[in-house]
Amino acid sequence: MLAHAAVLLMLLVGLGQSFQDIQADKDLVVKIAASGKLIQCSAAIDLLLLLDGSYSVGKGSFERSKHFAAKLLDALDINPDRVRVGAIQFSSKPRVEFGLSDYPTREEAHQAIKNIYFRGGSTEAGRAVHYVLKKGFPGGRTKVPRILLLLTDGRSQDNLKGAAHLAKKSGIKLFAVGVRHPDWDVLHVVASEPTELYVFSAELYQDSINGLLTTLTQTAVCSDVHPLCRVESRVCFRTTVQSLREPHGNHMCWKRKGQSYHARPMAGTCPYYSWRRASKTIQSRCYRTICPDPCESSPCMNGGTCITESVEEHSCLCPLGYRADTNCVPAGLLDCSVDLVFLIDGSWKSGLEDFNLAKDFIRRFVLSLSSSSFSSSSSPEIHLAVAQYADEVVLEVPPGRHGNAADFLEALEEVPFRGGATLTGAALGNMAENECWFPAERERGFRNNVPHVMVLISGAKSKDPVSLGVERVQQRELFLLAVGPTRMQGELTRVTSDPDVVFTYDNAQGVRRKIEELKSRICAITAPDYLQVKAFVKSVVACFDLDLTQVAMWPRP
């Protein structure tokens, strides 16, 4: 049990091309890579990246090391109460790039890693490990496992093995991960015992991440693995490529007589060498986690593409005219007529990742509708529009301009991320007041005889008051629904004043599952009975003095 043990994860970056061969067929290799995406560590861990930025590694390998680290973060639950991440770059001396408490989310940690630039210098990996042992983890916690990812070429100019020995002696667990052609003998000396559990190849990052998480779960650092998953071991071979110098006798040469620069030359003999490339292969065992794949049975019908969501769940990317459920059955569109606008948060605070997730959500929403929804007739059942907001609102895809879903999706794909401050209140007011988007009479655009629904997709808290914008939305009889990450539950409820019209998610898979819920809510708003009740209530309200009477109305499914 590693309740109070520190964990040192070393990624050794070599100078050649990766060579690791697992004795497994192609299908198993694919399963290993896919299973690695289904495992996530949510334990309390402090993860410190120690990147080799020396000239011997070079900028290319340095960027590959950053890529491996970024992929590893995808398998970790980055959260102040769970996994924290920091980074130090070293060459001649170590330099803290960011501490463990600086970036509390995965998106921020990804961007921070991306922003690290190559510095150059000599390779002193041992000094870097000693620095961490002396200074500790910047911004780290006590009594939680500590993971140190040492990314280096394994050919340190100081005593790396000695520093690693001290780290292991102090209770730290060392993982050695080689990139390209590292010296596997060094990695096996540096890594903790048993080395089969602590040595990997970073070039095959999907396989290596699976192996890293397998070790963490096997050693009780992380325990959130599905019970249907199992651990398998396979024979694997690792090859080290080296350049060897071979003596070939002596030859005549000129030398200076004495140490002076102006000394007279004299004839003598000099040794002659040649260089050859040699390889050395060692045999080991690789332990990997294998999880069942719900897409293995090809459950998506009618030409749908199966996407694995979890060990037991899948989704289907369905052709036009088929519902985006788990089987791609024929769709019956929304079963309602509606003018619908998606208002996307395009602010810097929300970020590009959330923006692309919002576009993917709209794309999947459109694909879940039948082609008749975009009929070129004068009265299609649904008009769609997309607007983006930050400092200002931009109508990216106007309503009623596209006769089919393919044209709409093409326009959606071209929508750029604009950035700016998060002014949600101003955006809602702009949407409510702009007559060109909600015209009284217009051949193409939003209509008067169908409900107007606005879906706010936001990933950041507003910097301006939202109450005035919400009031304007209500005055224009726009039905407001909201979609966002779980952390935005309170903010979106405050905007909509109704938690039942707020749809939150924890990850990309979760937001896709909200599509059918959103469609059901929209159709509840546009149901004929509801519209009749609404007209009745309006006629009744007209009989009251609203200074003395308060009236409210909410759609219920």
N, C-alpha and C positions, 0 to 999 in steps of 0.2 A: 504494500500500500504506500502511495507516494503523497500522503496527506500533507506532509511538511517538507517533502524532498524538492529540490530544485532540479529542473530539467534543462540540459544544454543540448540544443539541436544544431549540429554543425553541417553546413552545406559547403562542400569543397569543390571549387570550380577549377577545372583543369584547362589545358590548352589545346586539346585535340577534340575529336568528335566522340560523342558518347558511345559506349559499347557495353551493353548489358543484355544478356540473352536469357529470358525465362523459358524454361522447358514447358511450354503450354501451346495449345493450338490457337488459331486466330480468334475463334469464337470466345475462348476463355479470356484472351487478352482484351477483347472488346468488353466483356462482362466486368473485368477488373476496373477498366476505365469508367464504365457507367456506374458501377457500384460506388466508386470514390465520390461521385456527385450526390449520392444518397446518404452519405455519412456526414454528420456535423458534430463538432465538439462544442458543447455549451457550458462546460465547467468553468470554474474560476481559475484562470490562467493568466500569467504575465508573459507575454511573448515579445522578445527583443531581437530585432534583426541586426546582425553584425556583418556588414557588407564589405568585402574586399574591393577597395577602389585603387589598387596599385597598378603600375604599368604592366606588370607581368600578367595580370588578368586581362587587361585591355578593356576598352569601352564596350566592344561587342559582347563579351562574356559578362560584363557588369550589367548590361541591359537584360541579358537572359536571366541573370540571377534575380533582378527586380521582377521579371515576368513570373518566375517560379514563386517568389514570395507573394505576389499579388494573387496568383491562383490558389495558394495555400490559404489566404485570408477568406476566400470564398467558402471554404469548408469550416470556418470558425465563426462562432456567434459573437461578433464584436459588440461589446456592451460594457459600460463602466462596472457593472456588477458581475460580469462573466469574463470574457476574454479582452484583455487590453494589449495594445500593440505599440511598440516604440522602435526606433532605428538608430544605429551608430554606423558610420562609415569609417574604415581605417585603411591606412597605407603606412606611411612613416609614423603616424601617430593617429589615435582615434579622435573622432569628432561626433558629438551628439547631433543627429539630424532632427529628431523630435522625440519627446518623452512619451511614456505610456499613458499619461493622463491628458495628452494634448488633443487627441482625435478619438472621440468616444464612439463613432459609428464606422461601419465598414466602408461606406462611400468616402468619408473623410480620410480614412487610413489609405484607401486605394489612391486617392489624389496625392496624398503626402508622399507615398512611395514613388509615384510617377514623377514628382517634382525633384527627387534627389538626382543630382548631377555628378558625373564621374570626376574625381579630383586628381588621381595619379599619385605616384610615389613608390617607395620601396614596400616590400611585403613583410610586415611584422605582425603576423597573426597571434603569436604567443604574447606579445605586448598588449594586444587588444583584449585577449582573454583575461590577462592579469588586471587590466583596467576595469573590466566588468566585475571581477572578483573583489577588487579593492573599493570601487565606487558604488557597486550595486546597480540595480535597475532604476534608471531615472523615472520617477513618478510611479514606482512599483508599490506593491502591497506586501504585507507580511503574512506568513502562514498560508500562502497559496503556491502551487507549483509554478516554477519559473522556467520558461523555455527560451533558450538563446540560440538563434540561427546564425551560425558562423559561416558566411559565404566566402570562400577563399580558394586558391588554386592548389592548396596542400603542399606547396613548396616554399614554406616560410623561411625567411632569412634569419630567424631567431628560433628559440626552443619552443615550438608549438607542442610537441609531445609532452614536455615537462609541464607546461601550463595546463594541458588537458588532463594530465595525471592529477594535478592539484585540484582541478575542478571535480573530477570523479571521486577523489578522496574526500572532498567536502560534502558529498551526497548528491552532486549534480549528475543528471543523466545526459549523456552526449549522443546526439544523432549525427552521423556523418553522411552527407549526401553529395555525391560527385557529379560534376557537369562536364560533358564532353569526354576527355580521356584523363581522368585523375589518376593519382597513384593509389590504387586500391589497398596496397599493403599499409600505407600511412593511414588511410581511412579506418581500416580494421584495428589498427593500434590505438587510434584516437577514440573510437566509438566505445560505448559501454558494452558490457557483456549481458546477454549473448549478442555478439555482433550481428547475427542474422536479423535481429529485430531493430538494429540501429544504423544500418548502412543501406543507402539508396542511391539512385541515379536521378539527378534533377533534370536531365535532358528529357527523360520520359516522365513529365511532371504529373500526368494523370495517374500513372502507375505508382509513382513515388508518394503522392498525396494519399492514395489508398493505403500504402504501406505505413506511412507516418501515423495516420489515424488508427490503423489496426494496432500498432504498438501502443499508442496512447490508451486505447480501450482495453487492450490485454493487460496493461500495467495499472489499470484502475484510475488513470488520470481523467479520462472521459468514460462515461458509461451509457450515453444516450444512443445506443445502437439497436436497431429493430431486431426482435427475437428471431425473425425468419432469416436473418443474415448469418453466415457462418465463416469461419477462418480456415483457409487452406494454405498449405505450404508446398512449394515447388522448388525443384533444383534450378539454380540460376548460375550463370557463368559471367564473370566480370574480367575484362581485358584491360591491362595497362599498356600503353604505347610509350616507349622511351627512345631517345636518341643516344646511342652509345658511341664513345670515342675509342677507336682501336689504333694502337701504335703500329707503325710499319717501318721501324728502323730510323736511321739518321740520314741526313743529306748535308751537303756542303752549303754554308751560308756565311754571310759577313756579319761580324760583331764589332761593337765598339771596344777598344782597349781601355779599360777603366770606366769610371762612372761619369766622367766629365762629358758634357754635351759636345765639346770640341775634341774629344779623344780621337786618335787615329784608328781607322778600321783595321780589322784583322780577320783572316780566314779561320773558320771553325766548323763545327758540326752542330746541327739543330735536329731535334726529333720531328718526325713526320707522322701525322695522324690522319685517319679517315673517319667519317661518321656513317653510321648505319642505323636504321630504324628497327627496333626489336619490340616484341610484345610478350606479355606474360599474363596467363589466364589463371584465375583462382576460382574454385568451386565453392558455392555457398547455398543457402536456402533462402527463399523469399516468401514471407508470410503476407497474405492478402485477404481482404474481406470480400466475400461474394454474396450479393443480395439477389433475390428473385426479381425478374423484370416483368412488370405487368404488360408490357408491350410485346413480349415474346410470342404470345398467342395471336397477334395481329387482330385485336378486338375492334378496330375502327373499320366500319363498313363503308361502301359506296365511294371508295377511293380516298378515304381520310387517312391522314398521317398521324400515327400514334406518338405521343410525347409523354415520357415517363415523368410523373410528378413526385412520386414517393414509392416506397417499396410495395404498397398495395393500391396506389391510385395512378390513374393516367388521364390524359385529356386527348382530344382528337382535333386536329386542324382539318376542318371539313371543307369540301368544295362549295362553291356558291350554290344556294338552293337547298343546303342541308344544315340541320341544326348543330351547333357546336356543343354537343353533349358527349358522353363517353362512347357513343356508337355511330354518330353521323347519320341519324335518321332524317328523313325529309322534313324540312322546316315548314312551319305555317306562318311565317313572319311574325310580326308583333301582335297580330289579331286585333289591331287598333290603328287608328289614324292619329298622327301626332307630328308636330313640328318640333324638332329636337336640336339643341345646340350644346356642344361640349365646350366648356370653358377651361382651358388647360393652364396650369401654373407654369410659366416659363421664366421664373425668377432665378437669380444666382443661388439663393438660399435653398430652393428646392433642388436645383441641380439637373445636369444633363441626364443622369441615370433615371430619375423619377420622370423626367419629361419623355424620354423614350419609352418608359413603361406605360405612360398615359397614352401615347400614340399606339402602342401595341394593344392596349385595352380597347381602344376605339376600333382598331382594325379587326380584332376578333369579334367585337360587337357587330360590326357590319357583316362579317362573314357568317354570323349566326342568323342573318336575315335571308329570306328568299329573294330571288332576283326580281320578283314582281314588286317588291318594295320600292325599287328604283325604276318603275315603269316610266316610259317616255310619254305616257298619256298625260292629259291635262290635270289629272287628279291622282297622282301616286299616293299610296297610303302613308308614306313617311317622307318628310323633308329633313335633311341633315345639314348641319353646319359645324364648323370648328373655329374657335377663336382662341387666341393666346394672350395672356396678360402678364405684365410685370409692372414697369413704370407706366405703361400705356396698354391699351387693348388693340389688337390687330385681328381683323376678321380674315383668317387664313384660308378657309374654304367656305365660300358663300352658300346660302341655302338654295336648293332647287336648281343648281347649275349642272348637275351630273345625271345623265339618263340611266346610268348603270353603276353597279358597285365597283367594277374595275376602274372606271374613270375617277370615282370618288377616292378610292384607295390610292390611286396614282397621285392625286392632288394632296392627299394626306401625307404620303411619303416625302413630298417636297417641302413640307413645313419645317422651317429651321428653328433651332433653339436660339432665342433672342437675348435672354438674360435681362437683369435689372432688379429693382427693388420689388418686394412682395406687397403690392397695393391691392389687396383683394376687395376691400370696400369700394374703392374707386372703380374697379373693374365691374363689379355687380351693378353699380349705379350707371355706368356707361352702357352696359348691356340693356338695362331697362329703358334708358332714355333715347337711345339711338334709333331714330325712325327708319333709317335705311335697312336696318336689320329686322325690324318688326313693323312693316309698312301697313298703312290702312288699306290701300288698294295697290296691288302690284301683280303683274303677270307671272313673274318668277320670283320666288322668295318665300317667306313665311306667310301663312294664310290666316284668315280671320275666323273661319268656321271650324277650326280644330284647336285643341289645347296646345299651348306653348310650354315646353319643358326645357329647363336648363340644368345640365349636369356639371357641377363644379368638380374638377379633378385637381386637388391641391396637395402639395407636399411640405408646405412651410407656413408658419403663422404669419398673419397679416401685420404689416407695419403701420397700417392706418385703421381707423375705426370702421367696423363693418355694418354698424346698425343702420346708418343712413342708406347705404347701398341696398341692404336687405329690405328696408321699408319701401324703396322705389321698386324693387322686384315684386313685392307683394301688391303694390298699387297697380302695376301693369298686369296683374293676374298671371304672372309667370310661376310655374311650379318648379321649385328649386330642390334638387337632390345633390348629394355630395359623395365623392369617392376619394379615399386617401389612406395612407398608412395608419396603423394602429395608434401610433404616437399622436396623430391628429384627431383622434376621436372627440376630445373635449372641444377643440377649436372648431371643428366642422359642426358639432352639435350646437355650438353657440351661434354659428352662422345660420343654420337652418331652423333652429328653435325646435327641432324634432329629431330625437335619436333614431326613429324608425325610418328616416329617409337618408341616413348616413351609412355608407358601406365601407368598412375598413378591412385591411389585409395586412399580413405579416411579411409576405414575400411575393415574388413574381407569380408563383403558382396560385397563391391565395387571391390575387386580384383577378385572375382569369375565372375563378369560380364565382365571382360576383356578377358575371354577365347575366345569367338567367334570373338572379334575384332582382337586378336592375330592370330587366325587361318586364318582369311581373309587376313591379311597382309602377312602371310607366303605364302599363295597360290598365292597372287599377285606377290611375288618374283619369284615363281616357275612356273608361267604360261608359256605355250609354246611360245606364242607371245613374252613375255618378254625375254626369253632365246634367241630367234632368233634376237631380237633387240640388245641384249647384244653382241652376236657374231658379228653382223654387225658393231656395234660401235667399237669393238676391232680391226676389220680389217681396219676401217677408221682411228682410232687413230694411227695405225702403219705407216700411211702415213705422219704424222706430226712430226715436231721437238718439243718435249715436253718441251724443254728449253724456247720456245717462245710461246707455246700454252698451255692453261689450259683446261682440259676436266673434266666434272663431270657427274654423272649418278645416279639417285635415282629411286627406284621402286615406282610406283603409282598404287593404286587399280583401 
